[in-house]
Amino acid sequence: MDTVTIGVVGLGLIGGSLCKALGANGHRILGWDTDEHVRKYAALTGVIREELTDERVPECDYLFLAVCPGAAVETLRRLATLIRKETVVCDICGVKRTVCEPCFGIAEEYGFTYIGGHPMAGKQFSGIKYADADLFRGATMILVPKEHEDLFVVSRLSDLLRGAGFRSMTITTADKHDEMIAFTSQLAHVVSNAYIKSPTATEHLSYSAGSYRDLTRVARLNETMWTELFLDNADHLGFELDCLIHSLQEYRDAIAAGDAETLCRLLKEGRERKESIDTE
């Protein structure tokens, strides 16, 4: 792929990692963060080549919005008059309905292309100091183009992202994305964060191993960001929480009643469900 100019707004873990991964391919990386110290760190360590000032926005062939959903929409609205019609804009937020609908409208009004995005990769830590050029290696990137989007443009963005290490692209709608992410990501963060609140957790050190680490890895989250993500997807996440609470109550009732037959059946159903849906 030819060398291009890429702007990234938001230089945290995901934005910083994207800068590193795409910069490793020789692309010119312009970056911006509201935190001046983060901008200086990114420039001094080579994460970005230059700051993404308003004057440089028209130079971008691609523009990625690696900020929270509300900030992504406001950023695009503010920069819209500066973006060239040939530029492809892609947010990388964790929800899509609250971002895609307004951003599709802004892009249509000003004549450039916007495609929603969400990388299926991350760490339990946040911030640019944890940015990793290999974070996306082997991962899936979810893309949400508008209806009847030019397939050549989607393909061009996909090729760029594969250069950052993504193995595959999933093309979907905003609603389907949010429905699935409520189960695969958001519910897991709620469960992990709630699980660690047990009073027994303070004494776990000499008694815990892999199961504890697996279940609590994402409990160390950015509460401000995840609050916005959860509330932006309250309907789908609420459904998943209701399903989980119902299932937990079944286990709780069987254990309280000493009902070995029911408990064994519930455990068997869970094992078989895991075996049937995970093919890798």
N, C-alpha and C positions, 0 to 999 in steps of 0.2 A: 504494500500500500504506500502511496506517496506520502511524504511528510506534510503534516497539516498543523494548523494552529488550533489549540484546544484550550478553552477557558473552563475553569472549575471554580464554582462559588461554594465555599464551605470546605475548610481544610482540616476536618477531623479525621477519624480513622478511615472512613470510606473514601472521602474526597482526597485525602492525602495518599492513600493507597492507589487510587486511580491515577493520580498525578505521577506517582513513581512508576506504575506499570506502563502507562502510555509514554511517559518520558523515556523509558528504557528503549523504546522503539524509534527514538530520534525525533519524536514530535515536539514542537514548541509548546511548552506548557505555561499558561498564564493562570495565576491563582489569586483568589481573594477570600479573606475571612474578616469578620467584624472585629476580631481580636488582633490588635496591632502586633502583639508579641508573637502570635502564631504566624502572621504574615512574614515577619522578620526571620523567624526560625525556618520557615519553609524556603525562603530565599537563600539564607546562609547555608543550609544543608543541601541545596540543589533539588529540593522537592518540586519547586517551580523555577522557571527561568526568569520570569518577571511578574510584577503585580498586575492583576486584571483591573486596571482602572477603567472608568467609563469611556475614556478616549480610545482604549484598546479593544473594547467590545466589538466594534465593527470588523476587527481583524480576525475574529474567531470563525473557523469553519465548523466547529462543534462547541457547544456550550452545555456543561453539565451542572445541575443544581443539586449539590450534596448537602442540603440543609433540611430542617424540619418542614412538614407539609405547608403550614401557613406561610412560613418564610419563603418557600419556593415560589408560591403563587405571587407573593408581593414582590419578590426579586424580579420575576419575569415581567410583571406589570411595569415595574420601574425601568427596566432595561429595554423594553419592547421597541421603542423608537430607535434604538441604537443597533439593533440586530439586523444583519443583512438578510435578504430574502433567501439566499442560498444556504444559510446556516441551519444546522440541525440542532435543536435544543432537546435535552433529555434530563428529566429529574431522576433522582435515584432515592426517592422517599419510600418508606415502608408501607404506605397506604396509597391507593390510587384514585378512588372516586373523588375525594375532596381536592385532589390535585389536578387530575386529568381534565375534568369538566371545565374549570375556569381556564386552564392553560390551553386547551384546544381552542377556546374562544379567543383568547389573546393572540395566539398564533394566527388564527384565521383573519383577525382584524388587521394584523400588521404584515401578513404575507409570508411568514417563515414557517418552517416545519417544527412541530413539537411532537415528541414521542415519550410516553411515560416509561419509566424503567425501575427495576428493583433487583439489585444483585443478591443472589442467594449465598452470601458469604459474610463473615464477621468474626469478631472476637468478643470476649466478655469485658474487654477494656476499651476505653474511648480516648480520643485525642490523637493529635498528629504524631506524638512520640511513638505510638504503636503502629503507625502506618507501615505497610509491608507491600513491596512490589509483587510478591507472590500470593497475596491474599485471595485473589480471584482464580488462581490456577486450578483448573478442573471443575470450577463452579458453573452454575446455570445463571443466566441473566434473563429476567422476565421483561418483556417489552409489551407496551400497550399503545399501539398506534391508533389513530382515529379510524373510523370506518372508511373503507375505500382509499386508504393511504397508498401512495406510490410504493410498490414493492421494491423498486430499485433503491429508494431512499432507506427503507428498512434494512435491505441487504447491505447497503453501504455502512450503516451504523453497526450492523452485526459484525461485519468484517473488522471494523475498528476495534470493537470490544473483544473479539477473539484474539486480537493482538495483545490485549491486556491479560490474557490467560483463560478467559471464559471458554468452557468446553462446548456449551450448547446454549441456544436461545429458545425460550418458550414465548410464543405469541398468544396473547389472551386479551380479555376485556378487563376493564377496571373492576367491575363487580365480581367477576370470577376470581380475579387476583385477591380481592379483599376477603372473599369467602374462604379461599384456601389458606391464606396467610393467617387468618384467625385461628385455624387449627394447627398449622405446621410451625408457626412462630409465636404468635401472641399468647396463645393459651399456655405454651411451654414456659414463657417468661412469667406469666401470672403464677403458675403452679410452683415454679422454682422459687420465686420471691416469697410466696406464702409458706412453702414448706420450711424454709430456713427460720421461720418465726417460732417454731416449736421451742418451748423452754428447755427441752433436752439438748438442743443444738449446741449450747454453750459447753457441753462436756464431750463433744463428739471426737476429739482429736485421737484418742487412743482406741477408738472403736470403729472408725470409718475407713472405707476403701473406695473402690471404683464406683459403686452404686451411689454413694453420697456425692462424689465429685461430679458424676454425670448429671445428677438431678439438681445440683446447686450451681452449676457453672454459670448460668445466665442470671442468677439472682443478683449479681453485681451489675446492675444496669444503670442507665442514665434516666433517673425518674422523671425529669422534665420532658425529655423526648418521648418516653414510652407512655406517659400520661396523654400526650397529644395523639399518639398513634392509637391507643386503646379507645379513646373517646371518639376519634374519627371513624372508628370501625365498631361502634358499640353494638349494632344489631347482630353482626356475624359473630363477634366475640361473645356476646351475651348468650347466643344459641349454644356455642361450644362449652361455655361454663355451665349452662343448665344440663347439658348432656353429661359432663364430667361429674357434677354434683349428684345427679341421679345414679350414676354408676357407683360412685363412692358410697352412697347410702346403701346400695345393695350389698356391697362388701361389709360395710359396718353392721348391718342388720344380721347378716349370716354369722359374723364373728361373735356378736353379742349373744346370739341365740345358741352358739355352739353347734351350728348347723354345718357339719362337715360336707354333706352331700351338695348343698347349695354352694358353699364356698369353693369346693373342688370344681364344680361346674363353671362358676364364674372365672376362675383362674384358667381353666381349660379353654373357655371361649376367648379370653384375652390372648393366650398363647397362639391359638389357631388363627385368630384375626391378624396378628403380627406376621405369622408365617405366610398367610395368603396374600397380604397386600404389599409386602416388601420382597421384591423379586431379585434385588441385587445382593 
